[in-house]
Amino acid sequence: MRIALASGDGIGPEIMDATLALLRASGALNNIELVPVEMGKAIFDRGETRGMTSEAISTVESCGLLLKGPMGTMSGGGGKSINVTARKIWNAFANLRHFRSLPGVRTPYSMAGIGVDFYIVRENIEDTYGSIEHQISNDVMECKRLTSAPGCDAVHRFAFEFARKSGIDIVHCGHKANIMKMTDGLFLERFRSVASEYPEIRTADVLVDALCMNMVMRPQQYRVIVLPNLQGDIVSDLAAGLVGGLGFAPSANIGNHISIFEAVHGTAPDLAGKGVANPCSLMFSSIMLLRHVGLLGHAARIENAILAALEQGVRTADFGDPTEPALSTGDFAKAVIQRLGQQPRHVKPVVDGVDHLTHRPPVKPDSIEEVRTFAKRPERVVGADITLDGSEKLSELAGSLQGIAKTTPFHLTMIANRGTQVWPSGSVYTDCVDSWCVRFELRTGSRDIQQSDVMALLEAIARRYTVSTYTLLRNFAGKAGYSLAQGQ
């Protein structure tokens, strides 16, 4: 079996060395070939905006597995996040993270005797992480949020399959469908649909803001939580704070063909080269990799050794009893290695499984596959939302647009600014910026129209105004495929 290996940036090489030392000592790598690949800051610095070489991409695709250390993500301009790019191009659609109380890691919950043990399944490739952004006026930036039924189905089915395999009898769906009624509404709708295939598992849904409060107050009530991408990212970091920080949070990005296992914390450049970084996150992520490929016995043996070490006060400088000596990254790994074959005494040990290698390298598809949930549904074009860049007075803008539409099948029904209706009704207290969304809808009794009719309207408007964006309004199976503005 071959595994692509990217050590990462900053503290990445140090924690990767510690993790590999543990894997080698356990015998887990006896029948595994590690294939180094070039990814990360050095590749960005060479002008490759993907952050990885073409050779690296080819290697990962041939192996089907990638173990990676933390890699830097530039804020603002520059290349895209390599972490997000890797998950998206290889369709690693489900991000699985395990959050639990660990011996030797003091938190307010452990000191209060409250055990934390739950999983977050985060949708990994859609939502705002498409990074589809534009400047649409002098003052306004736009980011598109994409949610698909097949994407929702895939992550929900993974969450339920994982719960079933793990013997967990309840799955929660976190969402914000009370506000984002179409995108998060679809996420919740597909959760309920997929849940019907797993009658033995109880379900509940919770608004993401209430979820954050509940996790802080009563984290023990949750076992598996499935969330959209951005919400899942934020909630995952909150969850890490409950158990001692990101240094203890393993992460697996699971796809149908390619899966990525990584430490999700930062590169900590201020610690790089000092040999003091905590390798637990990457060690636990490597255990998830072993379980993913069927090496259950090796995974249990390594995990029990880590738990035994933590229980006995083995620590790096960022956690544990300050009266106990803090070990270097390498010495921490040696201390765990010394405990291979031991089990923790005060927490439940992991039950040994049987090694049965299940991983097979992916067979490369002939072409990109289109996935669908719904059959083609009847649709009808009913209008358009058109975003205009301009600073014309609202009353003059409305009058001008009504005149332009006079000889068309459409009439102006609404003008919104930052999602809030300001015409034909609204409040004078609504501050407006220089980007207007104008909605034209089909007049009552008008003939059925085609997109070409909308384009004719768009062309007429563009003769006078700068059109930033345009979105076709359609009904699908008689249901409006667009939302109302606030206040509409």
Residue pairs with C-beta under 8 A, 6 or more apart in sequence:
1 31
1 32
1 33
1 65
1 293
1 357
1 359
2 32
2 33
2 34
2 35
2 62
2 63
2 65
2 361
3 32
3 33
3 34
3 35
3 63
3 65
3 66
3 67
3 289
4 35
4 36
4 37
4 56
4 59
4 60
4 63
4 65
4 66
4 67
5 16
5 34
5 35
5 36
5 37
5 66
5 67
5 68
6 36
6 37
6 38
6 39
6 40
6 56
6 66
6 67
6 68
6 69
6 71
7 13
7 16
7 17
7 36
7 68
7 69
8 16
8 39
8 40
8 68
8 69
8 70
8 71
8 263
8 267
9 40
9 41
9 42
9 69
9 70
9 71
9 72
9 267
9 269
10 70
10 72
10 266
10 267
10 268
10 269
10 271
10 272
11 69
11 70
11 267
11 268
11 271
11 272
11 277
11 329
12 40
12 68
12 69
12 70
12 71
12 263
12 267
13 69
14 272
14 273
14 275
14 277
14 279
14 329
14 330
15 69
15 263
15 277
15 278
15 279
15 281
15 282
15 329
16 67
16 69
16 282
17 329
17 330
17 333
18 279
18 282
18 283
18 329
18 330
18 332
18 333
19 279
19 282
19 283
19 286
19 333
20 29
20 34
21 330
21 333
21 334
21 337
22 283
22 286
22 302
22 305
22 333
22 336
22 337
23 29
23 286
23 302
25 337
25 340
26 298
26 301
26 302
26 305
26 337
26 340
27 298
28 290
28 295
28 298
28 299
28 302
31 357
34 67
35 59
35 63
37 52
37 53
37 55
37 56
37 59
37 60
37 66
38 52
38 53
38 55
38 56
39 51
39 52
39 53
39 56
39 68
39 71
39 82
39 86
40 51
40 52
40 71
40 72
40 82
41 51
41 71
41 72
43 50
43 51
43 52
43 53
43 56
44 51
44 72
44 74
44 78
44 79
44 82
48 79
49 78
49 79
49 80
50 57
50 79
50 80
50 82
50 85
51 71
51 79
51 80
51 82
51 85
52 82
52 85
52 86
57 89
60 66
60 86
60 90
60 258
61 90
61 258
61 362
61 364
62 361
62 362
63 361
64 257
64 258
64 259
64 359
64 360
64 361
64 362
65 258
65 259
65 260
65 261
65 289
65 292
65 293
65 359
66 86
66 258
66 259
66 260
66 261
66 262
67 261
67 262
67 285
67 286
67 289
68 86
68 260
68 261
68 262
68 263
69 262
69 263
69 282
70 262
70 263
70 264
70 265
70 266
70 267
70 268
71 82
71 83
71 267
72 266
72 267
72 269
73 81
73 82
73 83
74 81
80 131
81 131
83 262
84 129
84 131
86 92
86 253
86 260
87 93
87 95
87 124
87 125
87 253
87 260
88 124
88 125
88 129
90 255
90 257
90 258
90 260
91 125
91 255
91 256
91 257
91 258
92 124
92 125
92 253
92 254
92 255
92 258
92 259
92 260
93 123
93 124
93 125
93 151
93 154
93 155
93 158
93 254
93 255
93 256
94 121
94 122
94 123
94 124
94 154
94 155
94 158
94 159
94 253
94 254
94 255
95 120
95 121
95 122
95 123
95 124
95 232
95 236
95 251
95 252
95 253
95 254
96 119
96 120
96 121
96 158
96 162
96 251
96 252
96 253
96 254
96 288
97 119
97 120
97 122
97 236
97 239
97 240
97 249
97 250
97 251
97 252
97 264
98 118
98 119
98 249
98 250
98 284
98 288
99 116
99 117
99 118
99 119
99 120
99 239
99 240
99 242
99 243
99 249
100 115
100 116
100 117
100 118
100 243
101 107
101 109
101 110
101 114
101 115
101 116
101 117
101 243
102 243
102 244
102 248
102 307
102 310
103 307
103 310
103 311
103 344
103 346
103 347
104 310
104 311
104 312
104 313
104 314
104 315
104 319
104 320
104 321
105 243
105 244
105 248
105 310
105 319
105 320
106 244
106 319
106 320
106 321
107 116
107 242
107 243
107 244
109 115
109 116
109 219
109 242
109 243
114 219
114 220
115 220
116 219
116 220
116 242
116 243
117 220
117 223
118 219
118 222
118 223
118 224
118 225
118 239
119 162
119 166
119 168
119 223
119 224
119 225
120 224
120 225
120 226
120 227
120 232
120 235
120 236
120 239
121 155
121 158
121 159
121 162
121 224
121 225
121 226
121 227
121 232
122 155
122 226
122 227
122 228
122 229
122 232
122 233
122 235
122 236
123 151
123 152
123 155
123 187
123 226
123 227
123 228
123 229
123 232
124 155
124 229
124 253
125 151
125 229
126 146
126 147
126 148
126 151
126 228
126 229
127 145
127 146
127 147
127 183
127 228
127 229
127 230
128 143
128 144
128 145
128 229
128 230
129 229
129 230
130 144
130 145
130 146
131 143
132 143
132 144
132 146
133 141
133 142
133 143
133 144
134 141
134 142
134 468
134 469
135 141
135 142
136 142
136 387
136 389
136 435
136 468
136 469
137 389
137 390
137 433
137 434
137 435
137 468
138 389
138 434
139 433
139 434
139 435
140 418
140 433
140 434
140 435
142 468
142 469
145 180
145 183
146 183
147 182
147 183
147 184
147 186
147 187
147 228
148 373
149 186
149 190
149 372
149 373
149 374
150 371
150 372
150 373
152 186
152 187
152 190
152 191
152 373
153 190
153 193
153 194
153 373
154 371
155 226
156 173
156 190
156 191
156 194
156 195
156 226
157 194
157 197
158 254
159 171
159 224
159 226
160 171
160 194
160 195
160 197
160 198
160 201
162 168
162 224
163 169
163 170
163 171
163 198
163 201
163 223
163 224
164 198
164 200
164 201
166 224
168 201
168 223
168 224
169 200
169 201
169 202
169 223
170 201
170 202
170 203
170 204
170 223
170 224
171 195
171 201
171 202
171 203
171 223
171 224
171 225
171 226
172 203
172 204
172 205
172 206
172 211
172 222
172 224
172 225
172 226
173 187
173 188
173 191
173 203
173 204
173 205
173 206
173 225
173 226
173 227
174 205
174 206
174 207
174 208
174 211
174 225
174 226
174 227
174 228
174 231
174 232
174 235
175 184
175 187
175 188
175 191
175 205
175 206
175 207
175 208
175 227
175 228
175 231
176 184
176 207
176 208
176 209
176 231
177 184
177 185
177 187
177 188
177 207
178 207
181 483
182 482
182 483
183 228
184 228
187 228
188 205
190 373
191 203
191 205
191 226
192 203
195 201
195 203
206 214
208 227
208 231
208 235
211 225
211 235
212 235
212 238
214 221
214 222
215 222
215 235
215 238
215 239
215 242
216 238
216 242
219 239
219 242
225 235
226 232
227 235
236 249
236 264
237 246
239 249
240 246
240 248
240 249
243 249
244 319
245 265
245 318
245 319
246 264
246 265
246 266
246 281
247 265
247 278
247 280
247 281
247 318
247 319
248 278
248 280
248 281
248 284
248 319
249 264
249 265
249 281
249 284
250 261
250 263
250 281
250 284
250 285
250 287
250 288
251 261
251 262
251 263
251 264
251 281
251 285
251 288
252 259
252 260
252 261
252 285
252 288
252 289
252 292
253 259
253 260
253 261
253 262
254 292
257 362
258 362
259 289
259 292
261 285
261 286
261 288
261 289
261 292
262 282
262 285
263 281
263 282
263 285
264 281
265 281
268 277
271 277
275 328
275 329
275 330
276 316
276 317
276 326
276 328
276 329
277 316
277 329
278 316
278 318
278 319
278 329
278 332
279 316
279 329
279 332
279 333
280 306
283 302
283 306
283 336
284 303
284 306
286 302
287 299
287 302
287 303
290 296
290 298
290 299
290 302
291 299
292 359
293 357
293 358
293 359
294 355
294 356
294 357
294 358
294 359
295 355
295 357
296 352
296 353
296 354
296 355
296 356
297 352
297 353
297 354
297 355
298 355
299 350
299 353
300 350
300 351
300 352
300 353
301 340
301 341
301 352
302 336
302 340
303 350
304 342
304 343
304 344
304 349
304 350
305 336
305 337
305 339
305 340
305 341
305 342
306 336
307 343
307 344
307 347
307 349
307 350
308 339
308 342
308 343
308 344
308 345
309 332
309 335
309 336
309 339
310 320
310 344
311 344
311 345
311 346
311 347
312 339
313 320
313 321
313 324
314 320
314 327
314 332
314 335
314 336
315 321
315 324
315 326
315 327
315 332
316 326
316 327
316 328
316 329
316 332
317 326
320 326
327 335
343 349
377 476
377 477
378 476
378 477
378 478
379 474
379 475
379 476
379 477
379 481
380 448
380 474
380 475
381 442
381 448
381 449
381 450
381 451
381 453
381 454
381 472
381 473
381 474
382 441
382 442
382 473
382 474
382 475
382 480
383 410
383 413
383 439
383 440
383 441
383 442
383 454
383 473
384 410
384 439
384 440
384 454
384 457
384 458
384 470
384 471
384 472
384 473
385 437
385 438
385 439
385 470
385 471
385 473
385 482
386 437
386 438
386 439
386 440
386 458
386 461
386 467
386 469
386 470
386 471
387 435
387 436
387 437
387 438
387 467
387 468
387 469
387 470
388 397
388 435
388 436
388 437
388 438
388 461
388 465
388 466
388 467
388 468
389 434
389 435
389 465
389 466
389 467
389 468
390 397
390 434
390 436
390 465
390 466
391 434
392 400
394 415
394 422
394 423
394 432
397 415
397 436
397 438
398 412
398 415
398 423
398 424
400 464
401 412
401 415
401 438
401 440
401 461
402 411
402 412
404 457
404 460
404 461
404 464
405 411
405 412
405 440
405 457
408 440
408 453
408 456
408 457
408 460
409 442
409 443
409 446
409 447
409 449
409 453
410 440
410 441
410 442
410 443
410 453
410 454
410 457
411 440
411 441
411 443
412 438
412 439
412 440
413 439
413 440
413 441
414 421
414 423
414 424
414 438
414 439
414 485
414 488
415 421
415 422
415 423
415 436
415 437
415 438
415 439
416 422
416 436
416 437
416 439
416 485
416 486
416 488
417 430
417 432
417 433
417 435
417 436
417 437
418 432
418 433
418 435
419 437
419 485
419 486
420 426
420 430
420 485
420 486
420 487
421 485
421 486
421 487
421 488
422 430
422 432
425 487
426 487
427 487
435 468
437 485
439 473
439 485
440 454
440 457
441 473
442 449
451 472
454 470
454 472
458 467
458 470
461 467
471 482
473 480
473 481
473 482
474 481
474 482
475 481
